[in-house]
Amino acid sequence: MNIESFRAYCLNKKGVTEEFPFGEEVLVFKVMGKLFALTDVESFASINLKVDPEKGAELRETYPAVQPGYHMNKKHWNTVLMDGSLPDKLVRQWIDDSYALVASKLTKSQKSALESM
């Protein structure tokens, strides 16, 4: 997966916006204003994804390319190294999981607005 396909995959989801709140190099994806994925646009060496704490720990134990979230709450975020060692299908599934986890925590009115998009 390259940065263009990562970006397109994230933006194809309902209610997603892209922003640069941490400077010109950090591309952030949000669903209804809530962060679910981010990456460094200069290197695209890794992506950060929100995870369920138990699943996150399991992924870190199973895949060497999955590490505790860099500059994030390490209990709730994983950093996935984009070193080619993981199949794109698996990375897309983790993006889906991150999006779904964040979307599930939206307020009732935000969920309603998201569903109507």
N, CA, C and O atoms as a GROMACS GRO file, in nm:
protein
  468
    1MET      N    1   0.085  -0.117   0.000
    1MET     CA    2   0.000   0.000   0.000
    1MET      C    3   0.090   0.124   0.000
    1MET      O    4   0.188   0.132   0.074
    2ASN      N    5   0.054   0.219  -0.083
    2ASN     CA    6   0.127   0.345  -0.085
    2ASN      C    7   0.037   0.454  -0.026
    2ASN      O    8  -0.080   0.430   0.005
    3ILE      N    9   0.091   0.574  -0.013
    3ILE     CA   10   0.015   0.680   0.052
    3ILE      C   11  -0.110   0.719  -0.027
    3ILE      O   12  -0.211   0.755   0.032
    4GLU      N   13  -0.103   0.711  -0.160
    4GLU     CA   14  -0.219   0.746  -0.241
    4GLU      C   15  -0.334   0.649  -0.218
    4GLU      O   16  -0.450   0.690  -0.206
    5SER      N   17  -0.303   0.520  -0.214
    5SER     CA   18  -0.409   0.421  -0.192
    5SER      C   19  -0.461   0.427  -0.048
    5SER      O   20  -0.580   0.406  -0.025
    6PHE      N   21  -0.372   0.454   0.047
    6PHE     CA   22  -0.414   0.472   0.187
    6PHE      C   23  -0.511   0.589   0.197
    6PHE      O   24  -0.617   0.578   0.258
    7ARG      N   25  -0.473   0.701   0.139
    7ARG     CA   26  -0.556   0.822   0.143
    7ARG      C   27  -0.691   0.797   0.076
    7ARG      O   28  -0.795   0.831   0.133
    8ALA      N   29  -0.690   0.738  -0.042
    8ALA     CA   30  -0.816   0.712  -0.113
    8ALA      C   31  -0.905   0.617  -0.033
    8ALA      O   32  -1.027   0.637  -0.028
    9TYR      N   33  -0.846   0.516   0.028
    9TYR     CA   34  -0.925   0.420   0.106
    9TYR      C   35  -0.992   0.488   0.224
    9TYR      O   36  -1.110   0.465   0.251
   10CYS      N   37  -0.918   0.572   0.294
   10CYS     CA   38  -0.975   0.643   0.410
   10CYS      C   39  -1.083   0.741   0.367
   10CYS      O   40  -1.190   0.747   0.428
   11LEU      N   41  -1.057   0.816   0.261
   11LEU     CA   42  -1.153   0.918   0.216
   11LEU      C   43  -1.280   0.858   0.156
   11LEU      O   44  -1.381   0.927   0.145
   12ASN      N   45  -1.276   0.733   0.119
   12ASN     CA   46  -1.393   0.666   0.060
   12ASN      C   47  -1.498   0.630   0.166
   12ASN      O   48  -1.608   0.589   0.130
   13LYS      N   49  -1.465   0.644   0.291
   13LYS     CA   50  -1.557   0.610   0.399
   13LYS      C   51  -1.650   0.728   0.430
   13LYS      O   52  -1.612   0.844   0.411
   14LYS      N   53  -1.768   0.698   0.477
   14LYS     CA   54  -1.868   0.801   0.510
   14LYS      C   55  -1.818   0.895   0.619
   14LYS      O   56  -1.761   0.852   0.719
   15GLY      N   57  -1.842   1.025   0.598
   15GLY     CA   58  -1.815   1.124   0.700
   15GLY      C   59  -1.669   1.154   0.728
   15GLY      O   60  -1.638   1.215   0.830
   16VAL      N   61  -1.579   1.112   0.639
   16VAL     CA   62  -1.436   1.128   0.664
   16VAL      C   63  -1.384   1.258   0.603
   16VAL      O   64  -1.418   1.296   0.491
   17THR      N   65  -1.301   1.326   0.682
   17THR     CA   66  -1.229   1.444   0.635
   17THR      C   67  -1.081   1.422   0.659
   17THR      O   68  -1.040   1.342   0.743
   18GLU      N   69  -1.001   1.494   0.582
   18GLU     CA   70  -0.856   1.490   0.603
   18GLU      C   71  -0.812   1.629   0.647
   18GLU      O   72  -0.863   1.730   0.599
   19GLU      N   73  -0.716   1.631   0.740
   19GLU     CA   74  -0.670   1.757   0.796
   19GLU      C   75  -0.521   1.747   0.826
   19GLU      O   76  -0.462   1.639   0.824
   20PHE      N   77  -0.462   1.864   0.853
   20PHE     CA   78  -0.322   1.872   0.894
   20PHE      C   79  -0.313   1.952   1.024
   20PHE      O   80  -0.251   2.059   1.026
   21PRO      N   81  -0.374   1.903   1.134
   21PRO     CA   82  -0.375   1.980   1.259
   21PRO      C   83  -0.241   1.984   1.333
   21PRO      O   84  -0.221   2.067   1.422
   22PHE      N   85  -0.150   1.894   1.297
   22PHE     CA   86  -0.021   1.886   1.366
   22PHE      C   87   0.095   1.934   1.280
   22PHE      O   88   0.210   1.901   1.306
   23GLY      N   89   0.065   2.012   1.177
   23GLY     CA   90   0.168   2.061   1.087
   23GLY      C   91   0.153   2.001   0.949
   23GLY      O   92   0.069   1.915   0.926
   24GLU      N   93   0.236   2.048   0.858
   24GLU     CA   94   0.226   2.011   0.717
   24GLU      C   95   0.261   1.866   0.687
   24GLU      O   96   0.227   1.817   0.579
   25GLU      N   97   0.327   1.798   0.778
   25GLU     CA   98   0.374   1.662   0.750
   25GLU      C   99   0.281   1.552   0.799
   25GLU      O  100   0.291   1.439   0.751
   26VAL      N  101   0.192   1.582   0.893
   26VAL     CA  102   0.108   1.478   0.952
   26VAL      C  103  -0.034   1.487   0.897
   26VAL      O  104  -0.109   1.579   0.929
   27LEU      N  105  -0.068   1.389   0.815
   27LEU     CA  106  -0.201   1.381   0.755
   27LEU      C  107  -0.292   1.302   0.848
   27LEU      O  108  -0.261   1.188   0.885
   28VAL      N  109  -0.405   1.363   0.887
   28VAL     CA  110  -0.497   1.305   0.984
   28VAL      C  111  -0.631   1.280   0.916
   28VAL      O  112  -0.681   1.365   0.841
   29PHE      N  113  -0.690   1.164   0.943
   29PHE     CA  114  -0.823   1.132   0.893
   29PHE      C  115  -0.918   1.123   1.011
   29PHE      O  116  -0.889   1.058   1.112
   30LYS      N  117  -1.033   1.190   0.997
   30LYS     CA  118  -1.133   1.192   1.103
   30LYS      C  119  -1.268   1.151   1.047
   30LYS      O  120  -1.301   1.180   0.932
   31VAL      N  121  -1.346   1.081   1.131
   31VAL     CA  122  -1.485   1.053   1.099
   31VAL      C  123  -1.569   1.140   1.192
   31VAL      O  124  -1.560   1.129   1.314
   32MET      N  125  -1.648   1.227   1.132
   32MET     CA  126  -1.732   1.320   1.208
   32MET      C  127  -1.650   1.395   1.313
   32MET      O  128  -1.696   1.416   1.426
   33GLY      N  129  -1.529   1.435   1.275
   33GLY     CA  130  -1.444   1.514   1.362
   33GLY      C  131  -1.361   1.436   1.463
   33GLY      O  132  -1.289   1.496   1.543
   34LYS      N  133  -1.370   1.303   1.460
   34LYS     CA  134  -1.294   1.220   1.555
   34LYS      C  135  -1.185   1.142   1.482
   34LYS      O  136  -1.212   1.074   1.382
   35LEU      N  137  -1.064   1.152   1.531
   35LEU     CA  138  -0.946   1.092   1.470
   35LEU      C  139  -0.953   0.940   1.468
   35LEU      O  140  -0.983   0.876   1.569
   36PHE      N  141  -0.924   0.880   1.348
   36PHE     CA  142  -0.916   0.734   1.341
   36PHE      C  143  -0.789   0.684   1.270
   36PHE      O  144  -0.755   0.567   1.281
   37ALA      N  145  -0.719   0.772   1.198
   37ALA     CA  146  -0.595   0.730   1.130
   37ALA      C  147  -0.508   0.853   1.104
   37ALA      O  148  -0.557   0.964   1.083
   38LEU      N  149  -0.377   0.829   1.105
   38LEU     CA  150  -0.285   0.937   1.069
   38LEU      C  151  -0.154   0.879   1.017
   38LEU      O  152  -0.121   0.763   1.043
   39THR      N  153  -0.082   0.962   0.942
   39THR     CA  154   0.047   0.921   0.887
   39THR      C  155   0.133   1.043   0.858
   39THR      O  156   0.083   1.155   0.852
   40ASP      N  157   0.260   1.019   0.839
   40ASP     CA  158   0.355   1.122   0.797
   40ASP      C  159   0.356   1.121   0.644
   40ASP      O  160   0.390   1.020   0.582
   41VAL      N  161   0.318   1.233   0.582
   41VAL     CA  162   0.309   1.237   0.436
   41VAL      C  163   0.447   1.238   0.369
   41VAL      O  164   0.459   1.201   0.252
   42GLU      N  165   0.549   1.279   0.441
   42GLU     CA  166   0.683   1.283   0.381
   42GLU      C  167   0.741   1.143   0.361
   42GLU      O  168   0.794   1.112   0.254
   43SER      N  169   0.731   1.060   0.463
   43SER     CA  170   0.796   0.929   0.455
   43SER      C  171   0.698   0.814   0.434
   43SER      O  172   0.735   0.713   0.373
   44PHE      N  173   0.575   0.826   0.481
   44PHE     CA  174   0.476   0.718   0.482
   44PHE      C  175   0.540   0.588   0.532
   44PHE      O  176   0.517   0.481   0.475
   45ALA      N  177   0.619   0.600   0.637
   45ALA     CA  178   0.687   0.484   0.695
   45ALA      C  179   0.593   0.403   0.784
   45ALA      O  180   0.616   0.284   0.809
   46SER      N  181   0.486   0.469   0.834
   46SER     CA  182   0.393   0.400   0.924
   46SER      C  183   0.259   0.474   0.924
   46SER      O  184   0.248   0.588   0.878
   47ILE      N  185   0.159   0.405   0.977
   47ILE     CA  186   0.029   0.467   1.001
   47ILE      C  187  -0.012   0.436   1.145
   47ILE      O  188   0.023   0.332   1.199
   48ASN      N  189  -0.084   0.528   1.205
   48ASN     CA  190  -0.138   0.504   1.339
   48ASN      C  191  -0.286   0.480   1.327
   48ASN      O  192  -0.357   0.554   1.259
   49LEU      N  193  -0.334   0.375   1.395
   49LEU     CA  194  -0.475   0.337   1.391
   49LEU      C  195  -0.526   0.311   1.532
   49LEU      O  196  -0.456   0.254   1.616
   50LYS      N  197  -0.648   0.352   1.555
   50LYS     CA  198  -0.714   0.326   1.684
   50LYS      C  199  -0.748   0.177   1.693
   50LYS      O  200  -0.787   0.116   1.593
   51VAL      N  201  -0.732   0.119   1.812
   51VAL     CA  202  -0.762  -0.024   1.831
   51VAL      C  203  -0.828  -0.047   1.966
   51VAL      O  204  -0.810   0.030   2.060
   52ASP      N  205  -0.903  -0.154   1.973
   52ASP     CA  206  -0.951  -0.205   2.101
   52ASP      C  207  -0.826  -0.250   2.178
   52ASP      O  208  -0.740  -0.317   2.121
   53PRO      N  209  -0.814  -0.214   2.306
   53PRO     CA  210  -0.691  -0.247   2.380
   53PRO      C  211  -0.649  -0.395   2.375
   53PRO      O  212  -0.531  -0.424   2.358
   54GLU      N  213  -0.744  -0.486   2.390
   54GLU     CA  214  -0.708  -0.629   2.388
   54GLU      C  215  -0.661  -0.672   2.250
   54GLU      O  216  -0.561  -0.744   2.236
   55LYS      N  217  -0.734  -0.628   2.148
   55LYS     CA  218  -0.695  -0.664   2.011
   55LYS      C  219  -0.562  -0.600   1.975
   55LYS      O  220  -0.479  -0.661   1.907
   56GLY      N  221  -0.540  -0.477   2.019
   56GLY     CA  222  -0.415  -0.409   1.991
   56GLY      C  223  -0.295  -0.484   2.046
   56GLY      O  224  -0.194  -0.499   1.977
   57ALA      N  225  -0.307  -0.532   2.168
   57ALA     CA  226  -0.198  -0.609   2.229
   57ALA      C  227  -0.175  -0.739   2.153
   57ALA      O  228  -0.061  -0.779   2.132
   58GLU      N  229  -0.283  -0.803   2.112
   58GLU     CA  230  -0.272  -0.928   2.036
   58GLU      C  231  -0.201  -0.904   1.901
   58GLU      O  232  -0.116  -0.984   1.861
   59LEU      N  233  -0.236  -0.796   1.833
   59LEU     CA  234  -0.173  -0.765   1.705
   59LEU      C  235  -0.024  -0.736   1.723
   59LEU      O  236   0.057  -0.778   1.640
   60ARG      N  237   0.010  -0.666   1.829
   60ARG     CA  238   0.152  -0.636   1.854
   60ARG      C  239   0.232  -0.764   1.881
   60ARG      O  240   0.349  -0.774   1.844
   61GLU      N  241   0.169  -0.862   1.946
   61GLU     CA  242   0.237  -0.989   1.974
   61GLU      C  243   0.250  -1.074   1.848
   61GLU      O  244   0.346  -1.151   1.835
   62THR      N  245   0.153  -1.061   1.756
   62THR     CA  246   0.148  -1.146   1.638
   62THR      C  247   0.231  -1.093   1.522
   62THR      O  248   0.294  -1.171   1.450
   63TYR      N  249   0.232  -0.963   1.502
   63TYR     CA  250   0.297  -0.903   1.385
   63TYR      C  251   0.411  -0.810   1.426
   63TYR      O  252   0.387  -0.712   1.496
   64PRO      N  253   0.534  -0.839   1.384
   64PRO     CA  254   0.647  -0.752   1.418
   64PRO      C  255   0.630  -0.608   1.366
   64PRO      O  256   0.686  -0.514   1.422
   65ALA      N  257   0.552  -0.590   1.259
   65ALA     CA  258   0.533  -0.456   1.200
   65ALA      C  259   0.427  -0.374   1.274
   65ALA      O  260   0.399  -0.261   1.236
   66VAL      N  261   0.369  -0.431   1.378
   66VAL     CA  262   0.270  -0.359   1.458
   66VAL      C  263   0.332  -0.328   1.594
   66VAL      O  264   0.377  -0.418   1.665
   67GLN      N  265   0.335  -0.199   1.626
   67GLN     CA  266   0.399  -0.153   1.749
   67GLN      C  267   0.302  -0.064   1.827
   67GLN      O  268   0.202  -0.018   1.772
   68PRO      N  269   0.332  -0.038   1.953
   68PRO     CA  270   0.249   0.056   2.029
   68PRO      C  271   0.246   0.191   1.959
   68PRO      O  272   0.345   0.233   1.900
   69GLY      N  273   0.134   0.259   1.967
   69GLY     CA  274   0.116   0.386   1.898
   69GLY      C  275   0.223   0.489   1.928
   69GLY      O  276   0.242   0.528   2.043
   70TYR      N  277   0.293   0.533   1.825
   70TYR     CA  278   0.398   0.633   1.838
   70TYR      C  279   0.334   0.769   1.864
   70TYR      O  280   0.250   0.814   1.786
   71HIS      N  281   0.374   0.834   1.972
   71HIS     CA  282   0.318   0.964   2.014
   71HIS      C  283   0.168   0.959   2.041
   71HIS      O  284   0.100   1.060   2.031
   72MET      N  285   0.117   0.841   2.076
   72MET     CA  286  -0.026   0.824   2.101
   72MET      C  287  -0.042   0.745   2.232
   72MET      O  288   0.056   0.696   2.288
   73ASN      N  289  -0.166   0.734   2.278
   73ASN     CA  290  -0.196   0.649   2.393
   73ASN      C  291  -0.169   0.505   2.349
   73ASN      O  292  -0.242   0.451   2.265
   74LYS      N  293  -0.069   0.443   2.404
   74LYS     CA  294  -0.025   0.312   2.358
   74LYS      C  295  -0.125   0.200   2.387
   74LYS      O  296  -0.114   0.091   2.330
   75LYS      N  297  -0.218   0.226   2.474
   75LYS     CA  298  -0.322   0.127   2.503
   75LYS      C  299  -0.428   0.125   2.392
   75LYS      O  300  -0.486   0.021   2.362
   76HIS      N  301  -0.452   0.241   2.332
   76HIS     CA  302  -0.563   0.254   2.236
   76HIS      C  303  -0.520   0.275   2.092
   76HIS      O  304  -0.604   0.284   2.002
   77TRP      N  305  -0.390   0.283   2.068
   77TRP     CA  306  -0.340   0.309   1.932
   77TRP      C  307  -0.225   0.215   1.898
   77TRP      O  308  -0.141   0.185   1.983
   78ASN      N  309  -0.222   0.170   1.773
   78ASN     CA  310  -0.110   0.094   1.720
   78ASN      C  311  -0.046   0.172   1.607
   78ASN      O  312  -0.114   0.241   1.531
   79THR      N  313   0.085   0.160   1.596
   79THR     CA  314   0.158   0.209   1.480
   79THR      C  315   0.188   0.088   1.392
   79THR      O  316   0.246  -0.011   1.438
   80VAL      N  317   0.147   0.096   1.266
   80VAL     CA  318   0.168  -0.012   1.171
   80VAL      C  319   0.276   0.033   1.074
   80VAL      O  320   0.259   0.130   1.000
   81LEU      N  321   0.388  -0.038   1.075
   81LEU     CA  322   0.499  -0.005   0.985
   81LEU      C  323   0.461  -0.043   0.843
   81LEU      O  324   0.417  -0.155   0.816
   82MET      N  325   0.477   0.052   0.752
   82MET     CA  326   0.443   0.028   0.612
   82MET      C  327   0.569  -0.017   0.537
   82MET      O  328   0.614   0.047   0.442
   83ASP      N  329   0.622  -0.129   0.583
   83ASP     CA  330   0.748  -0.181   0.529
   83ASP      C  331   0.728  -0.291   0.426
   83ASP      O  332   0.826  -0.353   0.382
   84GLY      N  333   0.603  -0.317   0.388
   84GLY     CA  334   0.574  -0.420   0.288
   84GLY      C  335   0.560  -0.560   0.345
   84GLY      O  336   0.536  -0.654   0.270
   85SER      N  337   0.573  -0.574   0.476
   85SER     CA  338   0.565  -0.707   0.536
   85SER      C  339   0.422  -0.754   0.561
   85SER      O  340   0.398  -0.871   0.589
   86LEU      N  341   0.326  -0.662   0.551
   86LEU     CA  342   0.186  -0.696   0.575
   86LEU      C  343   0.106  -0.685   0.445
   86LEU      O  344   0.129  -0.593   0.367
   87PRO      N  345   0.014  -0.778   0.422
   87PRO     CA  346  -0.070  -0.768   0.302
   87PRO      C  347  -0.162  -0.646   0.310
   87PRO      O  348  -0.213  -0.612   0.417
   88ASP      N  349  -0.184  -0.581   0.197
   88ASP     CA  350  -0.271  -0.464   0.193
   88ASP      C  351  -0.411  -0.496   0.246
   88ASP      O  352  -0.473  -0.412   0.312
   89LYS      N  353  -0.459  -0.615   0.218
   89LYS     CA  354  -0.592  -0.655   0.264
   89LYS      C  355  -0.601  -0.648   0.416
   89LYS      O  356  -0.702  -0.604   0.471
   90LEU      N  357  -0.497  -0.691   0.485
   90LEU     CA  358  -0.493  -0.688   0.631
   90LEU      C  359  -0.489  -0.544   0.682
   90LEU      O  360  -0.559  -0.510   0.778
   91VAL      N  361  -0.409  -0.461   0.620
   91VAL     CA  362  -0.401  -0.320   0.660
   91VAL      C  363  -0.535  -0.252   0.638
   91VAL      O  364  -0.579  -0.173   0.722
   92ARG      N  365  -0.601  -0.280   0.526
   92ARG     CA  366  -0.734  -0.223   0.500
   92ARG      C  367  -0.834  -0.268   0.607
   92ARG      O  368  -0.919  -0.189   0.649
   93GLN      N  369  -0.825  -0.393   0.651
   93GLN     CA  370  -0.914  -0.441   0.756
   93GLN      C  371  -0.890  -0.365   0.886
   93GLN      O  372  -0.986  -0.332   0.957
   94TRP      N  373  -0.766  -0.337   0.918
   94TRP     CA  374  -0.736  -0.262   1.040
   94TRP      C  375  -0.782  -0.117   1.029
   94TRP      O  376  -0.824  -0.058   1.128
   95ILE      N  377  -0.775  -0.060   0.908
   95ILE     CA  378  -0.831   0.074   0.887
   95ILE      C  379  -0.982   0.070   0.910
   95ILE      O  380  -1.037   0.158   0.976
   96ASP      N  381  -1.047  -0.031   0.855
   96ASP     CA  382  -1.192  -0.049   0.876
   96ASP      C  383  -1.225  -0.062   1.024
   96ASP      O  384  -1.320  -0.001   1.073
   97ASP      N  385  -1.145  -0.140   1.096
   97ASP     CA  386  -1.168  -0.161   1.239
   97ASP      C  387  -1.152  -0.030   1.316
   97ASP      O  388  -1.231  -0.001   1.406
   98SER      N  389  -1.050   0.048   1.281
   98SER     CA  390  -1.027   0.176   1.347
   98SER      C  391  -1.144   0.271   1.322
   98SER      O  392  -1.193   0.335   1.415
   99TYR      N  393  -1.186   0.279   1.198
   99TYR     CA  394  -1.300   0.364   1.161
   99TYR      C  395  -1.426   0.321   1.239
   99TYR      O  396  -1.495   0.405   1.297
  100ALA      N  397  -1.454   0.191   1.239
  100ALA     CA  398  -1.574   0.139   1.307
  100ALA      C  399  -1.568   0.165   1.457
  100ALA      O  400  -1.669   0.199   1.518
  101LEU      N  401  -1.451   0.149   1.517
  101LEU     CA  402  -1.435   0.172   1.660
  101LEU      C  403  -1.464   0.318   1.694
  101LEU      O  404  -1.537   0.346   1.789
  102VAL      N  405  -1.410   0.409   1.618
  102VAL     CA  406  -1.432   0.551   1.642
  102VAL      C  407  -1.577   0.588   1.614
  102VAL      O  408  -1.639   0.662   1.690
  103ALA      N  409  -1.633   0.537   1.504
  103ALA     CA  410  -1.773   0.566   1.469
  103ALA      C  411  -1.869   0.514   1.575
  103ALA      O  412  -1.973   0.575   1.600
  104SER      N  413  -1.835   0.403   1.638
  104SER     CA  414  -1.922   0.345   1.741
  104SER      C  415  -1.930   0.433   1.866
  104SER      O  416  -2.025   0.422   1.943
  105LYS      N  417  -1.831   0.519   1.885
  105LYS     CA  418  -1.826   0.605   2.003
  105LYS      C  419  -1.885   0.745   1.979
  105LYS      O  420  -1.887   0.829   2.069
  106LEU      N  421  -1.935   0.769   1.857
  106LEU     CA  422  -1.995   0.898   1.826
  106LEU      C  423  -2.124   0.917   1.904
  106LEU      O  424  -2.185   0.820   1.950
  107THR      N  425  -2.165   1.041   1.918
  107THR     CA  426  -2.292   1.070   1.985
  107THR      C  427  -2.406   1.021   1.897
  107THR      O  428  -2.388   0.993   1.778
  108LYS      N  429  -2.523   1.011   1.956
  108LYS     CA  430  -2.641   0.964   1.882
  108LYS      C  431  -2.669   1.054   1.762
  108LYS      O  432  -2.700   1.005   1.653
  109SER      N  433  -2.657   1.184   1.780
  109SER     CA  434  -2.684   1.277   1.669
  109SER      C  435  -2.576   1.267   1.562
  109SER      O  436  -2.607   1.278   1.443
  110GLN      N  437  -2.450   1.245   1.601
  110GLN     CA  438  -2.343   1.227   1.503
  110GLN      C  439  -2.364   1.098   1.424
  110GLN      O  440  -2.344   1.095   1.303
  111LYS      N  441  -2.405   0.991   1.493
  111LYS     CA  442  -2.430   0.864   1.425
  111LYS      C  443  -2.545   0.880   1.326
  111LYS      O  444  -2.540   0.826   1.215
  112SER      N  445  -2.648   0.952   1.365
  112SER     CA  446  -2.762   0.976   1.277
  112SER      C  447  -2.718   1.054   1.152
  112SER      O  448  -2.757   1.021   1.040
  113ALA      N  449  -2.638   1.157   1.173
  113ALA     CA  450  -2.588   1.237   1.061
  113ALA      C  451  -2.500   1.153   0.969
  113ALA      O  452  -2.506   1.167   0.847
  114LEU      N  453  -2.417   1.066   1.027
  114LEU     CA  454  -2.330   0.979   0.949
  114LEU      C  455  -2.411   0.882   0.865
  114LEU      O  456  -2.380   0.860   0.748
  115GLU      N  457  -2.514   0.824   0.923
  115GLU     CA  458  -2.598   0.729   0.851
  115GLU      C  459  -2.672   0.794   0.734
  115GLU      O  460  -2.700   0.728   0.634
  116SER      N  461  -2.703   0.922   0.748
  116SER     CA  462  -2.779   0.989   0.641
  116SER      C  463  -2.691   1.041   0.528
  116SER      O  464  -2.742   1.098   0.431
  117MET      N  465  -2.561   1.021   0.539
  117MET     CA  466  -2.469   1.067   0.433
  117MET      C  467  -2.471   0.973   0.314
  117MET      O  468  -2.400   0.996   0.215
   0.00000   0.00000   0.00000
